[in-house]
Amino acid sequence: MAFRYGEYHDGPDPLAPPYDVRAALDEMGDAILSGSTPVHALRDLLKRGLPGAQDRRGLDDMLREVRRRRRDLRERGRLDGTLEKARALLDKAIGQERAELFPDPSDDARLREAGLDALPEDTASAIQELSTYEWRSSAARQTFEELRDLLRREVLDSQFRGLRDALANPDPEAMERVRQMMADLNDMLDKDSRGQHTQADFDTFMGKYGDLFPEKPRNLEELVDILARRAAATQRMLASMTPRQREELAGLINQTLDQAGLSDEMRRLGEALYARRPDLAWNAPERLTGEEPLGMGDAVTALEELADLTQLETALRQDYPGARLDDIDESAVRRALGRSAVDDLEALKRIERELEEQGYLLRRRGKLELTPKAVRRLGETALRRVFSSLDAGRRGDHDQHDAGSAGELTGSSRPWRFGDEQPIDVVRTLVNGVRSGGVAAPGTAGSGGRVGVRLSVDDFEVAETERRTAAAVCLLVDLSYSMALRGTWAAAKQTALALQALVASKFPQDAVQIIGFSNYARVLQPDELAGLDWDMVQGTNLHHALLIAGRHLDRHPDFEPVVLVVTDGEPTAHLMRNGRSAFEWPPSHETLELTLAEVDKMTRRRATINVFMLAADDRLKEFVDEVARRNGGRVFSPSADRLGEYVVSDFLRLRRAR
């Protein structure tokens, strides 16, 4: 048996590694930290496409392709091609008949010429009068029959895409089959409206007439959709013409259907299709700007595709309330952009679905929210980014050789390094030796007749322990609107998440509290950090924030106090005795006095206050210098993109110092 191997073409690679949904969450996190809501962040991600998937298109890529296709369709040609060709054939037939009559001196020839001169200007009316005319010229008779065949094919093709080729050659039996098909189709629709239709009825119908429907519908619903979209496109074609063109073409259509004995059945079908799909744009005019005249069937096809592309464009924009990727019709995507676009869309849907199924996103009352799991992931990502920017071993390396050398065992281990004093993790060390192939069988040199394990330096692991000291950490983050105006808000949120993740992962014994302050201060829970927005209020109430931080330190009297302040403005508000916030600009003497009084209390608690100043304001600099003088803390002026680096490295420095 021979096998042939080649590139897989039937959709996405089934052997490709699964997409890491966490990367999608990280992409969303950048937007969320910048103030975007989860639903808008997800929508923007889906528009851009999957991170790291170069061969996958996002919604914006598909949207650009749809708009290009629409532009090309609009420039394809004109809608009056059938009218133009019908007039040309009519003029040709009349000219051939005149050429036959001219040499004849009889009164009958003159009478015929007078009749030809009196024909209506309207093409449909002229054809109607000539339908009973006895042609003297065989060439004219043949041309007129060619005209009637053309109209029959074009009119039926405008309703049924597969009939133009089926009626290419005049055949009474073929026309009779079309009449019978339409009658059976209308009967099937009537039966379905009474609830009596079955799939077996449809299968029987397709068994008889399936060759007339190249789209190969699988059920009656799909067939109705195909026919309704085409019928609506025919109506839009008529609506897009000038009144005179519309009148002429409508007359030709009605006349052709009457002659074919299809008027009643076509009317029944049109009414049934409209009743089932009134949502389609049946009479909306469309403009085609091309120069090439299109036949009626081709014009309807172009308008049908334009309608599909218009609906697809609306769905791909995803800019309406409650928009979901499930709103995008995959069959429309396949018709417009091909199979590969369906695969790209399915990949996007999988990301949206898996973000919910894997517990990163939650839909609550129609609103998309981040779960605690997602917030933890964003914190870990923020922390990794901070450490990736730190110089190894200079501003606070994350891995410490002396971590927890005298504390309680944490249950985890790490590779041994020169100078470590932690106890050897015997089990992990032996497992590493076995895995590296260090088993000595009986009888081998140096085995002494016993089974043993050879160990190398790389096999040793030590048991990590907790530090003896714990810290009470307070991070005070300015929530005022100026943080958003200066573009530092995202950096502040990312810094808070990174610090929260660092304490939770490496210093679980520490008690961390993140406090946000604007006109009032409040404690921020870890789960609300990512979706937190700035406050559109007046006031920077550092006084209230220090009060809350002091209570946190007082609840942990045996912990080492750590206070970090991130702000871009001097205090402009304080908490009054009645609990209300008092705002004043420039800052009142009372505001500054009360705030500095809380700084002095922090100093008496042995809490060093380090301030991260995000603006080069002279009044702010004067204030923080006074804080540093009273408290002994330090002042930093980092750029927004290095804020996390400064805060985390300073926290690690303080933790090492204890």
N, C-alpha and C positions, 0 to 999 in steps of 0.2 A: 504494500500500500504506500502510495506516494503522498507527501504533504507539501503544500506550498505556503510559505509564510510571507507576509507583507504588512504594510502599514494599515492600521485599523481605521476605517472610514465611517462606520455606522454609529456616530455619536462620540461622546467623550471617551477617553482611554479608560477601559475598565480596570486596568492594572495601575493606574496613576495613584499616588499616595493620597489619602484623604486630606481635604483642606483643613488647616488649623484655624478653627473658629476664633481662637484667642487673638490671632493676628487682626481679625476684623474688629474685635473689641478694642484692641489697642488703637486702631485707626479711628474708631469712633471716639475714643477717650480724648484724643487731641482736640476734637471739636467740642466735646462736652466740657472739658476744662477751660475752653475759651468762652464758655457761656451758652453754647448751643444746648437745646433740649435733646434727650435721647432719641425722640422720633425724628427730629431734623438731622441729627448726627447719623442715624441709620440711613435716612433717605439720601444724604450726601455721599455716604459710603457706596450705596448701591448705584448712584449716578456715576461715580468715578470708576467703579469696578473693583474687583478683588485685589488686595495688595499682594504683590509678588506673582500675580498670574498675568504674564505679559500677553498671552494668547487669548485671554478672556476679555470680552467687551462689557463695559458698564452700560447703564441706561443712557448716558449722554452719548456714547459712541453709537448706540442703536438709533437714538433720536436724530443724530446728524445724518445717518444713512437714510432714515425715513424721509427727512426733509429733502435730501438730494434726489431721492426717487420721486417725490412729489413734484419737484421742479422739472425733472426730466419728463414726467408724464404731461405736465401742463404745456411743455414745449413740443410735444409729439406731433400735433396736427390740429386741424379744424374739425368741427362737429358736422359740417354740412356736406361731407364727402358723398353720401348716398344721394342727396338731393342733386348735387352737381353732376354725378355720373348718370342719374336718371334723366336729367334735362338733356345731357349730351346724347344719350341713346335715343331719346324722344326726337330731338332735332335731327339726328342722323336718319331715323326711320322716315320722318316727314320729308326730308330732303331726297331720300331714295324714292319715295312715292312720287314726289313732284317730277323727278327726273324721268320716271316711267310715264307720267301723264303728259308731259310737255309735248312730245311728238304727236300725240293723238289729237286730231282736230274735232273730235265728237263733242256733242253737248254734254255727254256723261262725264268726259274728262274735265270740262270747264266747271261742271257742277261739283265734282269732287274737289277741284282746286279751291273753289269758293268755300266748301266745307272746311278744308284745311286752313284757309285764311281766317275762318271764324272761330277756330279753336280757342278756348279760354287760356289766358296767360298762366293761370295756376296749373302746375304740373299734374297734380292729382286729378283735377277736373278734366284736363286734356286727355289723360290716360283713360279715365272713365268713359269719355265719349268715344275714344278710339277702340275700346274693347269690343264694340259691335261693328266696327268698320271692316268692310271687305277690301282687303289690300289687293291692289293690282300688281304691285311689285313683290316678287318672292323674296328679294333681299330685304325690303322694308318689313315684310311679314316676319322674317327671321330675326331682324333687329328688335322688333317689338316684342317677340317672344323672349328674346334675350333680356330685355328690360323687365318683363314680368317675372322671369326666373330670378333675376337679380333681386327684385323687391321681395319675392317670396323667401329667398335664402336670408337676406339681411333682416327682414322683419322677424322671422322665426329665430334667427341667431341672436337677436337682441333679447329674446326671452329665454332661449335654451342654447347654451354655449355649443353643444355638440351637433346642432341641426344643420349648420351651414354646409359642412362636408357631406352629411348624410343626404342632402338635397342638391348636391352639385349637379347631378344629371336628372332631368325631368322624369319622374316615374310616378304614375298614378298610384301604384301600390305603396310606394314610400310615403306619399301624402296621406293615404288612407291609414297607414300605420301611425303616423303622427296624430291624426284625428282620434284614433282609438286610444293612443297613449294619453292624450289630454283628457279624454272622457274617463279613463280608468283612474287617472291621477285625481281628478275632481271628485270622483266617487270615493276614493280612498280618504281624501281630506274630509268629505262629508261624514264618512263613517267614523273618522277619528274625532270629529267635533261632537259626535254622539257617544263617545267613549267605547266604541266597538272595534277599534282598530287593534290589530296584533302585529307583532314582528313578522309573523308568517305571511301576513298580507303584503307587507313591504318586500319581503324576500321574493314572493311570487311576482310582484310588479317589476322588481329589478331583474329577475330572471328573463322577463319578456322584453324589457326596454333598457337594460343596463348599458347597452352600447351607445345610447343617446345621451348619457350622463358621464362625461369623461372624469368628473370629480370623484366618482365612485362613493357616493354617500353610504353610510352604514345603517342608517335608520331614517325614519320619516322626518325627525327633527332636523337632521343635517340636510336633507333634501329641501325642506321648506326654507332653511337659512340660505342655501345656494340660490334657489329660485327667487326668493324675496329680495335679496341683495341685487340681483340682476334686474328684476322688475323695477326696483326703486331707481337704479341707475338709468334705466330707459326713461323714466319720468323726469329725472334730473337733466337728461340730455334735451328733452323737449323744452324744459323750463329755461335752459341755458341759451336757446336760440332766440332770434328776433321774432316778433309776432308773426310776420309773414312766413318765415321759414318754419316756425312751429305749426302754423295752419296747414302748410303744404305737406309737411312730413306726416302730421297726424292724419291727413286725408289719405296719403299713400298707405299708411299702416292699416287704417280701417278698410280701405278698398281691397288691399291684399288679403286681409283676414276674411273678408266677405267672400271673395272669389275662391279662397281655399276652404270655405265652410268651417272656419275656426272661430268666428266672432263670438258666438255664445260661450263656447268652452273657455276662450281666452278671458272673456269678461268674468266668468265664474272664478277662474283661477286668480285673476287680479284681485278680486274682492276678498277671496280667502287668504291670499298672501298678505294683503294690507291689514286684515283683521288680526292676523297672527303676529305681524312684525310692524306695528305702528310706530315703533321707536326709530325706524330708519328715516333718513332724510329723503323723503319721497319727492319733494318739489323744490329742493334747494338748488338754485342755479350754480353752475360751476363755469369757470373761464379757462379755455384752452387757447394758447397764444401761438401755436405752431402754424406753419405755412402749408404743410402737406394735408390734403383732404383725407379724412378718415371715413371708411365705410361705417354703416350704422352699427354693425356688430362690434367692430374695433373701437368705435367711439364709446359704446356702452361699456366695453371691457375696460377702457381707460378710466371712465368715470367710476366704475365699480372699484377699481384699484385705488383711485384717489379717495373714495369714501373710506375704504379700509385703512389707508394710510393716515387719514385725518383722525379716525377713531384711535388708531394705534398711537399716534403722536400724543393725543390727550392722555392715554393711559401711561405712556412712557414718561411723561412729564411728572406724574405723581405729585401734582401741586394742588390737589383738592382735598378737603377734609376727609379723613378716614381712608386715605389711599393705601392700597396694599398691592404687592406684586401679583397676587392672585387675580386682580382686576384685569391684568394683561392677557388678552386672548392668544394662546399659543398657536392656534391655527392661523390667526392673522399674522403673527410673527413669522410663521413658516412660509406663508404665501408671499410676504413682503421681503423678508430678509434671508430665507433659507433655513435649512436644518441646523447649521452651526449656531445661528442666533437663538434657536430654541434651546440648544444645549447651554449657551451662555446664560439665558434667562433662568433655566433650571438651576444652574450653579448659584445664581443670585438668590433664588428662592430658598435654596438649601441653607445658605448663610442666615437669612432672615429666620428660617424655621429652627435651625440649630441653636441660634443665640437664645431662643426661648426655651427649647427643649433641654439644653444643657445648663439652664438656670442662670443665664446672664441677664436676660431681659424678662420683664413681667408686664403683661397687659392687665391693667386694673381699671375697670369702668371705661374702657376704650382708650386709656392713656398708657403710653409706654414708659416704664420705669426701670432704672437699674436696680438689680438685686444686690444684697450684701456681698455675694460672691463676685459680682462684677466690680464692685467698689474695691474689694481686696485685690483683684487682678490689676486694676488701674493703679493702685498704690504700689504694688510690686513693680509694675512697669516704670512708674515714675522714679522709684528707688534705683532700678537698674540704670536708668538714664543718668541719674545723678552720679552714680558710681562710675559710669563709663567716662564721665568728664573729669573725674578726680585724678590727679597724678598719683600713681601707685606709691604708697609708702610715705607721701609727703603731707597731704592734707587730710589724711584719715583713711587708711586702707580698711576695707570691710573685714577682711580676714585678719585676726590678731593671733600672734603666736602664744600670748599669755592669757588667752581668753579663759576666764573661769578657773584658774589654776588652783584655787583654794575654796571653791564653792561646792554646792550640791551637784550631783550628777544630773545631766539633762536627759540622758537616754540616747543621745546621738554621739557619733564619733567622726573623726577626720584623720587624714593621713598624718603620720608622725613627721615632725620637722626637727632639725637639729636644735637642741636647747629646750625642747618641751619637757615639762616636769609632770604632766598629767599621767594617770595610770594607763598602762597598756590595755587596750580592749582585746583580750586573748581570743575570744571567739571570732571576731572580725578578722584578726590577724591570721589565724589558722585557715579560715575560709579563703582569704586572699591567696595564701600559699598553695592551697589545693587547686584553686582556679588557675593559678599561673603555672601549673604542671610540676609542682615541687614534691610530689609523692615519691618516696624511695621504697621500692619493693624489696622483699626478703631476698638475700643473696647478692644484692648489689653492693658495690664498694662503699664502705662507710655505713652500711645499714645495720651491721651487727646481727643480721638474721631477723630483724624486726621491721615492721612497716613504720615509716616515719614521714615527716613533712619537712622539706627544706624551705627555709625562709630567707628572703632577701630583704634588703632595707626598705624597698618599695612596698612590701607586704604589711608592714607594721601600721597599726592605727591606734590612736589614743582616745580615751573617753573624755568628752567635753563636760565641763561643769559650769554651773552658774557663778556669777560674781557674788561676793558676799553683800555688796552694797546695792541698794535700789535707789532710783531717782524718781522724784515727782516732777514731771515735765509739763510746763505750760507754754503753749504756742499761741500767741495773740496775733490774730490776722485782721488787718484793716478791711472792712467790707464797704467802705464809702465809695460813692460813684466815681470819685477821682481815680480810683484804682483801674476802673474800666476805661476811663478817658485816656489814661497814660499807657494803656496796654500791658499792665502788670498783673491783671486779675488772674489770668490763666496760670502764670508762674506761681502766684501765691497759693492757688488751689493745689497745683501739682506739688509744691513744697510741703503743704500740709499732709497730703496723701502719702508722700514719700516718707516723711517723719513718722506718721502713724504706722506705715508698713515696717519701717526699720525697728521701731520699739516692739511691735507685735511679734516680729520674727526673731530678733536677736537679743532683745531686752524685755522678755515677757514679765519679769518681776517689776518693771517700772510702771508707774501710774501716769499715763499721759492724758492731758486734757487740752483740747483745741477750742479756743474762745474767739469768736468773731465779734467785731465791734464797729458800729457806726454811730447813730444817735443813742442807741442802747447797746449793751453787750449781751451775748448769750453763748451758752456752751453748745458746740457743734458735735453731733454724733458722727462717727466714722461713715455710716451709711448715707448721710446726707451731704457729705463733702463734695462728691463729684458733681451732683446736680445743683449745687448751691449757686445762687446768683447774687450780684451786688445789690446794695440797698439804695433805692432812689430817694434818699432823705438827706437832710442837712445835719452834719455833726460827726465829729470823730471823738468818741467818748472813751478815751484810754483810761480815764479815772474809773469808770464802771468795770472795764475789763480787768484792771489790776485788782479791784475788789474781789471779783470772782476768782481770779487766780490765787489771791491770798487765802481764800477759804479752802481751795484745793490743797494748797501747801499745808494748811493747818490740819487738814484731815490726815496727813501723812507726816507727822512730826519727826519720825525716824528716817525719812527718805532724804536724799540729797536734793535740794531744790534747784531746778533749771527753768529759767524764764527767758523766752525768746520772743521778741516783738518785731512784726513785719508791718510797716506803715509807710505812707507817702505824704503824710501831713501832720502838722502839730495838733495837739488837742484843741478842739473848739467846742466841746460840750462836757458837762459833768452831771453827776446824779445829785439831785437836791434831797433834802430831808424827807420830803413827801413822796420820794420814789420816782419823780418825774425828771425828764432830761431837760437841762437848760442849755440852749445853744446861743453862741454869740460870736460874731466875726467883726474885727479881729478878736482873738481869744481874750476873754476877760481875765482879770487878775485872779478872780476866785477859781476859775477853771484850772489855770496853771498851778495855783497854790494847792488845791485839793489833789491834783494829779501827782505833783511832786511829793505830797505828804504820803501817798500810797507807795511811791518809790522808796521813801525813807523806811516805811514799814517792811518792804521787801528786803532792804539792806539789813534791818534788825533780824530778819528771819534767816540771814546768811544766804539769801538768794541773789545770785549775780544776774543782772538784766543785760542781755546783749540785744542791741537794736539794729535791725536791718533797714536802712533808710533807702527808699526807692525813688526819691526825688531830690534834686539839688536846690531846694528852697532854703534861703538864708534863715528864715524864722524857724524852720524845722531843724536845721543844723544847730542853731543856737540852743534849742530846747533839748535835743538829744545829747549835746555836749554837757549840758547841766545834769542830765540824768547820769551820764557816765562819771561825772565828777562826784556826785553824791553817792553813787552805788558802787563804783569801781568796775563796772562792766565795760564792754567794748562796743564801738560803733562801726558798722560796715556800710559801704555804699556800693553794693553789687548791681550789675545790670540785671534786667529781668530774666535773661536767659541763664544767668549764673546764680540766681537766688537760691535754688534748691541745693546747689553745690556748697554754697556758703553756710546755709543753715545746718545741713546734715553734717558737714565736716566740723562745724563748731560744736554741735551736739556730741559728736564722737570725741572731740578733744576734751570737753567737759567730763564725759564719762570715764575717759582714761585717767584724768587727773584725780579721780577719787578711788 
